[in-house]
């Protein structure tokens, strides 16, 4: 089923100081549960669904923010989702609401946006992790307390590994060819562990004791450390990935909910799911460096290393807080849709996609200010990676060769965000004042060099 819808918030397109700005709201059919970006085709994949409801993977074009396809999954509750760009595939976990034994990993062809197959796994699959060197997919299934190892070449389960009770999150350590699994355990029992898995041999190395209710992991390549957020332990456990051992426990207070490592500063960020704060841990010393105050509890974190920013989704406040990676202070709080939770980032476009779990939308945030925002009403066409902002007149180069690099063909046209023809364009001045404010695209005419460099995105403002 192919859908095309996007609601653009043109009035919020330009923000002042911090260079993060709200770009668009994309409606989706159900509540967003998980997101990933595929660099192979610059598409965002959003798993949507709800218990006893329609579930699907929605594909969003990374250039236009337009929904391309809706791929029905056939079960009620989607879980984790990730992309294997090299194989042009996307993997999504999920299960029926009842019984949970109808649990699958769906394999999606990222070229055709269609289902290749579905691989049965254990009940309540929660997390996915990809080991590129072995072409293996690891899936944590809660109720059996198992990690399923899937051979991506044959789309078959090659091993089932017993880990701790209630496995909930996974992270890969490619330098050691290992996978780590956080096991939330059972309340009242001392079985809160992180399991170290040998990816080459499909075997469990050991279980490492951590704090109460471990629920999130992240890995620091710089230090070779795995960090574990202990949801009921008010702490973060620091593990030596090579030695499968505990190095330190950092008290952060509250209810640690999510983790993210910033490779620019070698700092680890821990979001508090109960209180509005993010704890900042120094990667070298394991010391608590700072506590960042947010508008409300943060349910997920994302690092944009190119901009050295950290995004925190504040579920109860319908907002995303943007943290400066150097100063560890909130730069701006951006209103988004209802109940923001899962996020993913596209370095290709500088966009962050936010799944509004409390509603049925995906919010889009950009981390650059549009060029030309403060210029005269007539703006020249630009060969840059940011939009051309106009307020009345769009000027195309005159006297140019349409088939030269950057040429737009003999008769280009302006398309709206859903790909519909808005108007024909000519070299020189084009009056666009009659068009609704929003995001548009210049499409070269047949004969023009479609792969030539140059910006083809236009933001029209009043």
N, C-alpha and C positions, 0 to 999 in steps of 0.2 A: 504494500500500500504506500503510495507516494503522496506526501503532504507538503504544502508550502505555506508557512505562516510566520510572520515576525512583526512584533509591535515595537516601533522605534520611539525612544524618548528623546526627541530632538532638543527639547528644552534643557536637558541636563548634559548635553554633549560636551560643553566646554567648562572645565573647572579651573580655578585659579592656581594656587601655589603648588600643590604637591604632585602634580602630573599624573594623578590617577583620576579617571572620570568614568561616569556611568554611560554606557553606550546603547544598550538595547535590552529589551525583555522578549524572550522567545517562548511562546506558549508550547507546552508539550501535553500529551494526552492524559498522563497520570503523574503521580508524585515522583519527582526525581530521587533516586536512591544512590546512584554512583555515576561518576564521570571519568572519562579518560580522553586524551588527545593522541591522535595517530599522526606522527610526522611524515609518514609515507605519502599521505594524501591530504594532509592539512584538514582533517575532519575531527569533530568532537563526537564521541559516542556517549549517550546518556541512557542509563538503565532506569526505566520508569515502571512503577507498579505500586500495589498496595494489597494487603491480605484480602482475598476473595474479590480481586479486581483484575481488569485487563492489565497485562504487563508486556513490555516491549523494550527494544533498544532503538532509540531515536538517533539518527545521524544528522549532524549539523555541519554545513559548509563553513570552513574556517575563515574564508575570505568575506563572504556575504552575510554570515549569521542566519542563513536560510535553512530550514529543515528540509533535508533531501528525501529521507525515507523513514518509515516506521516499520521495524522488523518485529513481528509478534513472536513471543517466546513460548507460549503454550503453558506457562505455569504462573503462579500468583505473585511470588515474592522474589524479585531479582536481588542479587547481593553485589559482590565485587565485580569490577570490570577492568580489563587492561588490554593494551594493544601490543602486538608483536609486529613492529613495522617491517622487519626484514622479510617475514613470511606473508605480509599483507593480510594479517588475520587479527580479529578481536575476540577475546574470550570473556564470557559473562556467566557467573554462577547464579543459581536460583533453585527454588523448590516450590511445591504446592503448599498452600496454607495448611491443609490437612488432607491426607496424611503427609508427613514430612519425608517419607521414604521415596517420594517422587522428586528426587533431587538430581540436578544435572549441571554440567558445564556446557554451555552453548558455544559452538565454534562458528564464527561469522567470517565470511569472505569480505574483506575490506575493500575490494575492487567493485564487486557487484552488489555489496550490501545485502547479502542473502545468507541464510543458514547453510553451513556445510554439513554439520552433524551435531548431535547432542550426546555427551558422554556421561553415563550414570556414575554418581559418586555417593558418598555417605550423607546422612540426614543433616540438614541445616548447614549447608556450605556457606561460609562467611567471607573468606579471604582468598585471594589468588596471588601467586608470585611466579615470575618467569625467570628461568635460568637459561640465558642465551647460549652459553658455551655448550650446554648439553641438549639444547632444544627440548627442555622439559618444563611442564607446567605443574606447579604445586598448589593444591587446593585443600584448605583446612575445613574439615567437617566437624561441627560441634558435638552432636549427640554421640557418635561412636568414639570421639576422641582420637581421630585419625587424620593423617595427612595423605591425600591421594596424589600419586605421582603419575602424570599423564605424558605419554610419549607424543610430542606434537607432530612427528612425522606420520605416525599411524593413527593418531587420535584414539588411543586406547590407554587404559589404566595399566601401568607396568608394575606398580608396587603400591601397597597400602601400609603406611608406617604408624605404629602405635606411639602417640605422643602423650602429653598430659591431658588432664580433664578439661573439656570445654575449650578447645583451641579457637582463637579469635582473630589473630593477626599474624602476618608473615612478612619477613624481609629477606632479601637476597644479599649475600656478601660475595660478589663475583671473584674478588682476588683470592679467596680461599675455597671457592667452589662449594659454598655452604649456604644453607637456608636456616633461618631461625624462626621459631614458632612460639608466640605468646599464648599460654594456656591459662584461661581465667580461673580455673579450678572450681571447687565446690565450697560454698560458704561453710565455715566451721571445721574444715579439714585443711591440713598443712600441705596442700598440693598445688601451690601457686608457683609455676615454673616457666622457664623458657627452654624449649627443646632445640638442640643443635643437630642439624641433619647434614650428612655427607651426601652432596648431590651426585657425585660420580658413582657411588655404590648404592644409592637409594637405601641408606641405613641411618639409624639414629646413633649419634655419638654419645650424647648424655643430656640429662635434664639439669638445668641450673636453677637453684632456688632464688626467687626474687620476692618482692613485696606482695601485699594482698591485692588480688584481682588484677593481674597484668592485662592490659587491654590495647596497648599500642606500642609499636616498635619503630625505630629509625636507625640508620647506619651512617657513621662518619668514616668516609674513605681516608681522610687525613690522619686520623688517629687509630683506625682499625677497631673502633668501638661500636657496640650495639647498645642502644638506649631503650629502656623499657619503662613505660608509664604505669605505675601501680595505682589503679583507680580507687581502691579502698585504703591504700597505704600512705597517701599523701606524700608520695616520694617518686623519684626516678632512679631505677637501678642502672648502673653503668657496668657493662660487661666487656671483657677482653675477647674479641671474636676469635683470635688465633688460639688462645688458651682455654676457651669455653669456661671461663671463670668470672666471678664477680670482682670488680675493682673498687666500686664505691656505691654508696646510696646517698642521693642528694634529696634533702627535705625541701619540698616545694609547697606543702600545705594543700588544703582543699581536696578536690577530686580530679587528679590528672586524667585527661580525656584524650588528648592527641599530642603528637610529637612531630617536629620537623627540624632537619639539620640544614644550616646555612653554610655552604662551602666557601663563601666569600669571607666570612668572619670566623669560621670554625666555632659557631655557637649553636646550641640546641635550644629550641623553643618548646615549652610544655604548656598546653592550654588547660585551664581549670574549667571543668564542666559544671561546677556549682557556682563559682564566683567569677566576676568579670576581671580576670587577670591572666597574664602569660608570664611564666617564669623563664628567665634566660640563663643558661648554663654555659660556662666556659669549657670548650672542648679540650683544652690542654690541662687545666687544673681540676676540672670537675666541680668548680666553685660556682655558687649562685651569684651571678653578676648583677642582675636587676629584676625587678618585677614591674611589668607594664600593665597599667590599668586600662581596662576596656569598658565599653558601654554595658556589657553583660556577659554571661557565660559563653565561652567559645567552644564550638563542637568540632571544628576542624581547622587545620593550619596548612598553609601552602607557601613555599619559598620561591620568589622570582629572583633568581641569582643574577640575571642580567641587570636588573634595576636595583638589586640589593634591598628588596622589600619583602616583608612577611605579611601574608594575608590571614586574618582570623575571622571566621564566620560566626557571628553572634546570633544564634538561633532565635532567642526570645526577643531580640531587638530588631529583627528584620534588617540587619545591616552587616557590612563587612568593614572591619577595621584594618587599616594599612599601617604597618609598623616600619619605621626606618631601621635598616639593618645595622647601621653604625651607631646611631644615638639611642636605639631601643626605646623610642617614644612613638606614640600614635601620630601619624601625619594627618590622616583624614579618616572620617567614618562615612562610608558611602551607603545610603539607603538602597536596599534591593527588594526582592520579593519576600513572600511570607515564609519564615522558617528556613533561612539559608543553612545548608549543611555541607554536602560534598562539594569539592572544587577541583578544577584542573586548569593547567596553564598552557598556552601556546606561545612558545618563544618566537615562532615565525611571524606572528602578528602582534605580539605584546598584549594579548588578551587573556583575561582570567574569566573562566566560566564557573558560575555558582548555581548549584542545584537548589531551588527553593522548595524544600521538602514539604513545608506547610501549605504550599499551593501547587500549581501545575505550570511552573515556569522555570526557565533558565535565565539568569541575569548575566550580562556581559559587561565586564569592566576593562578599560584600556589603561595601560601604564605610561602613555605618552600624551602630551597635549597636542591637539591638531595644529598643524602648521597654518599660518595665515589667520589665526583667530582674531588678531587685532589689526588686520590690514584694511585697506580700502575696499569698498563694495566690489570692485572688479578685481578678481584674483587671477593670476596667470596659472596655466597648467604646469604641474611640477613633476619632476622625475625623482620622487622620493617615496619612502615607504609609509608615509602618513597621508591622511586625506587632504584634499584641497578644499578649503572652507570658503564658500561664496555667500554673498548676500545680495543677490539680484542678477549679476552677470557672471557667466562662466566664459572665460576667454580661452580659446584654443589657438595654438600657434598658426600664423598665416604664412603662406609662401613656403610651406614645408613639403617634402617628398612623403606622401602617405605611406610608402613602403620602406622608408628609412627607419633606422633604430629609433624607437619612440614615436614613430608615425602612427596615426590613428586611422589610416585608410581614407578612401575618397569620400565616404559618407558615414561617419560614425553615428551612433545613437546613444541616448541616455536611458539606462534601465533603472527601475526601482529595485528595492531590496529583494523582491520576489522574482526578479528577472523579467518583469513586464516592461514593454517599451513605453517610456515616458514622453520622449520627443526626439526628433532628428536634430543632429548638431551640424554646424558648419564651421569652417575656419574663421577665427575672429570672435566677435562678440555673440554670445547666446543668452537671450533673456530667459532666466529660469525663475523669475519672481512669482510666476503664477503657480509653481509647483509647491506641494506641501513640504514643510521642513522635514528633513530626514537624511538618510544615507542613500546615495545613488551610485551607479557605476557607468563609466564610459566603455562601450563595447566597440572595438574596431570593426569597420566594415569588411566584407569579404575582399581579400586581396591585401589587407593590412597584415603586419607582422604581429600575430597574436602573442607570440612568445617574447616579443621585444621588451626591453626594460621600460619602466615608467609607471607612474601611479595612474590607476584608472578609477579610483574611488573619490567621490565628491560628497561633502556634507553641505547641504543647503540650509541656511538659517535666515530668519526674518531680519 
